[in-house]
């Protein structure tokens, strides 16, 4: 093998190894707008069914991407 070919192979190996070592940062999911959110006198909240589903899916996405 020629010296140039050896250098090319080594640089390729270094580049590929470096790319595998850098994990990609997951994109944070968009926060849902909870239009039906109402605070209760006891300190809780109430939501309609769609807002509750949106909130649950948002939490699941956060847990999957940021563990």
ABEGO torsion letter per residue (X at the ends): XBAAAAAAAAAAAAAAAAAAABBBBBBBBBBBBBAABBBBAAGBBBBBAAAAAAAAAAAAAAAAAAX
